[in-house]
Amino acid sequence: MPFRSLGLDPRILQAIQEAGYTEPTPIQAAAIPQVLAGHDLIGIAQTGTGKTAAFTLPLLTHLSKIIGLGRMRSIKALVIAPTRELVVQIHENVQAYAKHLPLRVATIFGGVGERPQIEALRQGTDLLIATPGRLIDLMQQGHGNFGELECLILDEADRMLDMGFLPSIRRIVKALPKKRQTLLFSATLSKEIEGLTHEFLHHPKTVQIGRRSNPAETVTQWVYEVPKHLKSPLLLHLLTDRAFNTVLVFSKMKHGADRIARYLESYGVKTATLHSNRSQNQRLRALKDFKSGQVRVLVATDIAARGIDVDGISHVVNYDFPSAVEDYIHRIGRTGRAQAIGDAISFITNEDQASLRTLEKFIGRGLVRKKAEGFDYCAPPNESSDNRRPNREGQRDSRQGRNQNQNQGRNRQRDSRSSGSNSGSQDGQGRSGAAPQKRRTGPPQKQDFSLGQRGFQATAGEVQGRGEKNAGAGSGNRSGYRDRDRNRNRQGQGKPRPQT
């Protein structure tokens, strides 16, 4: 079935031909007529089968008929996607298919300044492509006129709901006209999430190509069982094969993606990262370098990778095996796109065995286990660079050794000062560090201490004993003074201390 039989606008057909496409994919052939007929639609198909064009082409055909009608440049269609990368990808598709149309398109997503996006909304736009979070922020500020909106598209709807965007989507939908067309597209759609679609769609048609959540048939899948500490060395070993020319590596955590990239870069492998901690410019640069071939390996997390649409990815590597089947489907769908051939490799540790069995049960077959030739699977953890912890612990041990040496030096100095102080006090010098002197064997020296106008003589031992007694009694206790003065009065050593 050629594209011209689907009822698309001639200017869009010209753009399709210039892009090199001749026939629609199954999801496009099934969905486009339903959308052009004005039905709400749920479209389910494998990743890489052309779902974006399945809603973009009929949407542009509809917009080509109403551009310029109604108020000036009010928003006629809204596309909501979960990630910045997916927004950019959809925008690129729209630009390619609508290049012969007088269409204004704006994008809204986080990670960049709001001012250009606000200005685009003020000037007016026909089609708006946005992420839920930033769109809500701008709507709360009073930006965006949705009074004449006619079509709402939720792309990767399951991922948006899984990511917790359901409250934001509800708020957005509440601000839209009730009379509209709503389309929902995704590679996966659980029954629980499908039940929520009744809030947004009215009597929708369903188009499903292939089994629900089925991996692409053109992707060869196999498994490497490997200890956790050897995953990075195994990845490096596999990259010695030049057939791994464009490799997408998936990590569960953002810091894990950075660690993998640093490890590969340290061995001369050109690597970029893609995750939510990267700025928008850094993410766009990483995708650009990966597409152009300047970077051989791209390490990404699941959320950020939803917008990766790169032709010719030779291998997808599940460095961290996903716990959800849907995430596995999305990951390996980055290769083998548009009926191309691709390979999907998964690293499996003992902790991943349960998730692997769940996946194999779901797809109805086991995945082939492989061993990498020439790789030492018995290398101990301290010889692996997968985890930088041994180096950090070595540095920590070195620091602890230095601290211990410093502490020992300080202790020796303290002991020296203490011994000097003790010898000084014993010799009556009163200074720490004084040269040791011989102990006097004769009677104790008399020292003169003054108390106001009264004077008395006491030995050093008597003074020390009285000081300890008075310190124990406390400065506020006057009974010690009264007892002392009473005794002196009896012995005729002075007048009694006045009672206060």
C-alpha positions in Angstrom: 0.0 0.0 0.0 1.6 3.3 -1.0 1.4 6.5 1.1 -0.7 8.2 -1.6 -3.6 5.8 -0.9 -3.9 7.0 2.7 -5.5 10.4 1.9 -2.6 12.5 3.1 -2.0 16.1 1.9 -0.1 16.3 -1.4 2.6 18.6 0.2 3.1 16.0 2.9 3.4 13.3 0.3 6.1 15.3 -1.4 8.1 15.6 1.8 7.7 11.9 2.4 9.0 11.1 -1.0 12.0 13.5 -0.5 12.8 11.7 2.8 13.1 8.4 0.8 10.0 6.6 2.1 7.8 4.7 -0.3 5.4 2.5 1.7 4.0 2.9 5.2 4.8 0.5 8.0 2.0 -1.7 9.4 1.3 0.6 12.3 1.1 3.6 9.9 -1.1 1.8 7.4 -3.5 0.8 10.2 -3.5 4.1 12.3 -3.5 6.9 9.7 -7.0 6.2 8.2 -8.5 6.0 11.7 -6.9 9.3 12.7 -8.0 11.0 9.5 -11.5 9.8 10.2 -11.5 11.7 13.5 -11.5 8.7 15.9 -9.7 8.6 19.2 -7.0 6.0 19.0 -4.8 3.7 21.1 -1.8 2.6 19.0 0.4 -0.2 20.2 3.5 -1.4 18.3 7.1 -2.4 18.8 9.7 0.2 19.2 11.2 1.2 15.8 8.1 0.5 13.7 7.3 4.2 12.9 4.8 5.1 15.5 5.9 8.8 15.4 4.9 9.1 11.8 1.7 7.2 12.4 0.3 10.2 14.3 2.5 13.0 12.8 1.4 12.5 9.2 -2.4 12.5 9.7 -2.0 15.3 12.3 -0.2 17.5 9.7 -2.8 16.7 7.1 -5.5 17.9 9.5 -3.6 21.1 10.4 -2.9 21.9 6.7 -6.7 22.4 6.3 -7.2 24.7 9.3 -4.1 26.8 9.4 -5.1 30.5 9.4 -8.6 29.8 10.6 -9.9 31.1 13.9 -7.8 33.4 16.1 -4.3 34.2 15.1 -1.9 31.3 15.6 -3.8 29.7 18.5 -2.6 26.2 19.5 -4.5 23.7 17.4 -2.6 20.5 18.5 -0.6 19.4 21.5 1.8 16.5 21.7 3.0 15.5 25.1 6.1 13.3 25.5 7.9 12.1 28.7 11.5 13.3 27.9 13.3 16.2 26.3 15.0 13.8 23.8 11.6 12.5 22.6 10.3 16.0 22.2 13.3 16.9 20.1 12.9 13.7 18.0 9.2 14.4 17.3 10.1 18.0 16.4 12.6 16.8 13.9 10.0 14.5 12.3 7.5 17.3 12.1 10.0 19.6 10.5 10.9 17.0 7.9 7.3 16.2 6.9 5.9 19.8 7.2 8.7 21.6 5.3 6.2 22.5 2.5 3.5 23.8 4.9 3.2 27.3 6.5 3.2 25.7 9.9 4.5 27.2 13.2 5.8 24.6 15.7 7.1 25.3 19.2 8.7 23.0 21.7 8.6 23.2 25.5 10.8 21.2 27.9 13.0 21.6 31.0 16.7 22.1 31.2 16.7 25.3 29.2 15.6 28.9 29.9 11.9 29.7 29.9 12.0 33.0 28.1 12.4 31.8 24.5 9.5 29.3 25.1 7.3 32.0 26.6 8.0 34.2 23.6 7.1 31.4 21.2 3.8 31.0 22.9 3.1 34.7 22.8 3.8 34.9 19.1 1.4 32.0 18.5 2.0 28.5 17.3 -0.1 25.9 15.5 1.5 22.8 17.0 3.0 22.5 20.5 5.3 19.6 21.5 6.0 19.6 25.3 7.0 17.6 28.4 4.4 17.6 31.2 6.5 19.3 33.9 7.6 22.4 32.0 4.2 22.8 30.3 2.5 22.8 33.7 5.0 25.5 34.9 4.2 27.8 32.0 0.4 27.2 32.2 0.5 28.2 35.9 2.1 31.5 34.8 -0.8 32.1 32.4 1.0 31.2 29.2 -0.6 29.2 26.4 -4.0 29.6 24.7 -5.7 26.2 24.4 -9.2 27.4 23.7 -9.2 26.3 20.1 -7.2 23.1 20.6 -8.6 20.2 18.4 -6.1 17.3 18.9 -4.1 15.9 21.9 -1.5 13.2 21.4 0.1 11.3 24.3 3.3 9.6 23.1 5.0 7.0 25.2 2.0 7.2 27.4 2.9 4.2 29.5 6.3 5.7 30.4 4.7 9.0 31.3 2.3 7.3 33.7 5.1 5.1 35.1 7.2 8.2 35.7 4.5 9.7 37.9 3.2 12.3 35.4 -0.4 11.2 35.8 -1.4 14.2 38.1 0.3 16.6 35.7 -1.4 15.1 32.7 -4.8 15.3 34.4 -4.2 19.0 35.1 -3.3 19.6 31.5 -6.3 17.7 30.1 -8.6 19.5 32.5 -7.5 22.8 30.9 -8.2 21.6 27.4 -11.5 21.7 25.5 -13.6 18.6 26.2 -14.5 18.3 22.5 -11.2 17.1 20.9 -9.5 14.2 19.4 -7.1 12.2 21.6 -4.5 9.8 20.4 -2.3 7.5 22.6 0.7 5.7 21.3 3.2 3.5 22.9 5.4 0.4 22.4 4.1 -1.1 25.7 0.8 -0.6 27.5 -0.1 -2.6 30.6 -3.6 -3.5 31.4 -3.5 -1.4 34.5 -2.4 1.7 32.7 -4.8 1.0 29.8 -7.6 1.3 32.3 -6.6 4.9 33.0 -6.8 5.9 29.3 -10.6 5.9 29.6 -10.2 9.2 31.5 -8.6 10.8 28.4 -10.1 9.0 25.4 -13.7 8.7 24.2 -14.7 5.4 22.6 -11.2 4.9 21.2 -10.2 2.6 18.4 -7.3 0.2 19.1 -4.6 -0.6 16.6 -2.1 -3.3 17.8 0.7 -4.6 15.6 2.3 -7.8 16.9 2.1 -9.2 20.4 1.7 -6.7 23.2 5.2 -5.8 24.4 7.0 -8.2 22.1 10.7 -7.6 21.2 11.5 -6.7 17.7 12.0 -9.9 15.6 15.0 -8.5 13.8 17.0 -8.1 17.0 19.3 -11.0 18.0 19.4 -11.4 21.7 21.9 -13.2 23.9 23.2 -13.2 27.5 26.6 -13.1 29.1 26.6 -14.5 32.7 29.4 -12.5 34.5 30.3 -11.6 38.1 29.4 -8.1 38.9 32.9 -6.8 39.3 33.9 -8.0 35.8 31.1 -6.3 33.8 33.3 -3.3 32.8 36.2 -5.4 31.8 33.9 -7.7 29.8 32.4 -4.7 28.0 35.9 -3.4 27.1 36.8 -6.9 25.9 33.7 -7.0 23.6 34.6 -3.6 22.2 37.8 -5.0 20.8 35.6 -6.4 18.1 35.2 -3.7 15.5 31.8 -5.0 14.6 30.7 -3.1 17.8 30.9 0.2 15.9 27.8 2.0 17.3 27.0 0.8 20.8 24.3 1.9 23.1 24.9 0.9 26.8 22.2 1.0 29.4 22.8 1.7 33.1 20.2 1.8 35.8 21.8 4.7 37.7 23.2 8.1 36.5 26.4 7.8 38.5 26.8 4.3 37.1 26.6 5.7 33.6 29.3 8.3 34.4 31.5 5.6 36.0 31.2 3.3 32.9 32.0 6.2 30.6 35.1 7.2 32.6 36.3 3.6 32.5 36.0 3.3 28.8 37.5 6.7 28.2 40.5 5.7 30.3 41.2 2.9 27.7 40.8 5.2 24.7 37.1 4.4 23.8 35.2 7.5 22.7 32.2 7.6 25.0 29.4 10.0 25.8 26.7 9.9 28.5 23.0 10.7 28.4 21.0 11.1 31.6 18.9 13.6 33.5 21.9 15.2 35.3 23.3 16.4 32.0 22.3 19.8 30.7 20.1 20.0 27.6 23.1 21.2 25.5 25.2 18.4 26.8 22.5 15.8 26.0 22.0 17.3 22.5 25.7 17.3 21.9 26.0 13.6 23.0 23.3 12.6 20.6 24.8 14.6 17.8 28.2 13.1 18.3 26.7 9.6 18.6 24.7 10.0 15.4 27.7 11.4 13.5 30.0 8.6 14.6 32.4 10.9 16.5 31.5 8.9 19.6 31.5 5.1 19.4 29.7 4.3 22.7 26.7 6.1 24.3 25.9 5.2 27.9 22.4 6.1 28.9 19.7 5.6 31.5 16.2 4.3 30.6 14.3 7.6 31.0 16.7 9.6 28.8 17.0 6.9 26.2 13.3 7.1 25.3 14.1 9.8 22.7 17.0 8.1 21.1 16.3 7.6 17.4 19.6 6.8 15.8 19.8 4.7 12.6 22.5 2.0 12.5 23.0 1.2 16.1 24.9 -2.1 15.9 24.6 -3.3 19.5 22.5 -2.5 22.6 24.2 -3.6 25.8 22.2 -4.1 29.0 25.1 -3.4 31.4 22.5 -3.4 34.2 19.7 -5.8 33.4 16.3 -4.2 33.8 13.8 -5.6 36.3 10.8 -4.7 34.2 10.0 -6.4 30.9 8.7 -3.2 29.3 12.1 -1.5 29.9 13.9 -4.4 28.2 11.6 -4.1 25.2 12.3 -0.4 24.9 16.0 -0.8 25.3 16.6 -3.5 22.7 14.2 -1.6 20.3 16.9 1.1 19.9 18.6 -1.3 17.5 17.0 -3.3 14.6 14.8 -0.2 13.8 12.7 -0.1 10.6 13.4 -3.8 9.9 17.1 -3.4 10.2 19.3 -6.1 11.9 20.7 -5.5 15.4 22.2 -7.3 18.4 21.1 -7.0 22.0 23.5 -8.2 24.8 22.7 -8.5 28.4 25.1 -8.9 31.3 23.6 -11.2 34.0 24.8 -11.5 37.5 23.4 -13.8 40.2 21.1 -10.9 41.3 19.5 -10.8 37.8 18.6 -14.4 37.4 15.0 -13.9 38.6 14.4 -11.0 36.2 15.9 -13.0 33.4 13.5 -15.9 34.1 10.5 -13.5 34.1 11.6 -12.1 30.7 12.1 -15.5 29.2 8.7 -16.7 30.4 7.1 -13.5 29.0 8.6 -13.9 25.5 8.0 -17.7 25.5 11.6 -18.7 24.9 15.0 -18.8 26.5 17.8 -16.4 25.6 21.1 -17.9 24.3 24.0 -17.9 26.8 27.4 -17.1 25.5 31.0 -16.9 26.7 33.5 -14.4 25.5 36.5 -16.0 24.1 39.8 -15.0 25.7 38.2 -13.4 28.7 39.2 -14.3 32.2 35.9 -14.9 34.2 37.9 -15.9 37.3 39.8 -12.6 37.8 39.6 -11.5 41.4 37.8 -8.2 42.3 41.0 -6.4 43.2 42.3 -6.9 39.7 39.2 -5.5 38.1 38.6 -1.8 37.3 34.8 -2.3 37.1 34.6 -0.6 40.5 37.0 2.1 41.5 36.6 1.2 45.2 39.9 -0.7 45.5 41.8 2.4 44.3 39.8 4.6 46.7 40.4 2.2 49.6 44.1 2.2 48.7 44.1 6.0 48.9 42.1 5.8 52.1 44.6 3.4 53.6 47.5 5.7 52.6 45.7 8.7 54.2 45.1 6.7 57.3 48.8 5.7 57.5 49.8 9.3 57.2 47.3 10.3 59.8 48.6 7.6 62.2 52.2 8.9 61.7 51.1 12.4 62.3 49.2 11.3 65.5 52.1 9.4 66.7 54.3 12.5 66.2 51.9 14.7 68.1 51.7 12.1 70.9 55.4 12.0 71.2 55.5 15.8 71.4 52.7 15.8 74.0 54.5 13.2 76.0 57.7 15.2 75.8 55.9 18.4 77.0 54.2 16.5 79.7 57.4 15.0 81.0 59.0 18.4 80.9 56.2 19.9 82.7 56.3 17.2 85.4 60.0 17.6 85.9 59.6 21.4 86.0 56.9 21.2 88.7 58.9 18.7 90.7 62.0 21.0 90.5 60.0 24.1 91.3 60.6 25.6 87.9 57.0 25.8 86.7 57.9 25.7 83.0 57.4 22.8 80.6 60.4 21.8 78.5 63.0 23.0 81.1 66.1 21.0 81.5 65.8 18.2 84.1 67.5 18.9 87.4 68.4 16.7 90.3 65.8 16.3 93.0 66.6 18.1 96.3 67.0 15.7 99.2 66.9 18.3 102.0 63.9 19.9 103.7 61.3 21.5 101.3 61.9 25.1 100.4 59.7 27.7 101.9 57.8 29.9 99.5 56.1 33.2 100.3 52.5 33.5 99.1 50.4 36.7 99.9 46.7 36.8 100.7 45.7 40.4 100.7 47.5 42.2 103.5 48.1 39.0 105.4 51.1 36.9 104.7 52.1 33.4 105.7 54.7 30.9 104.8 54.0 27.4 103.6 55.8 24.6 102.0 55.2 23.7 98.4 53.6 20.4 99.5 51.2 22.2 101.8 50.2 24.6 99.1 49.5 21.8 96.6 47.5 19.9 99.2 45.4 23.0 100.0 44.9 23.7 96.4 43.5 20.3 95.7 41.2 20.5 98.7 39.9 23.9 97.7 39.4 22.9 94.1 37.3 19.9 95.2 35.3 22.1 97.6 34.5 24.7 94.9 35.1 28.4 94.8 31.7 29.2 96.2 32.2 27.2 99.4 33.3 29.5 102.3 33.4 26.9 105.0 37.0 25.9 104.2 38.1 29.5 104.8 36.2 29.7 108.1 37.7 26.5 109.5 41.2 27.6 108.5 40.8 31.1 110.1 39.4 29.6 113.2 42.4 27.3 113.6 44.8 30.2 113.0 43.0 32.3 115.6 43.5 29.5 118.2 47.2 29.4 117.2 47.6 33.2 117.3 48.6 33.3 113.6 46.2 36.1 112.6 42.8 37.6 113.0 39.8 35.6 112.1 38.4 36.2 108.6 35.2 38.4 108.9 32.0 36.5 108.4 30.0 37.4 105.4 
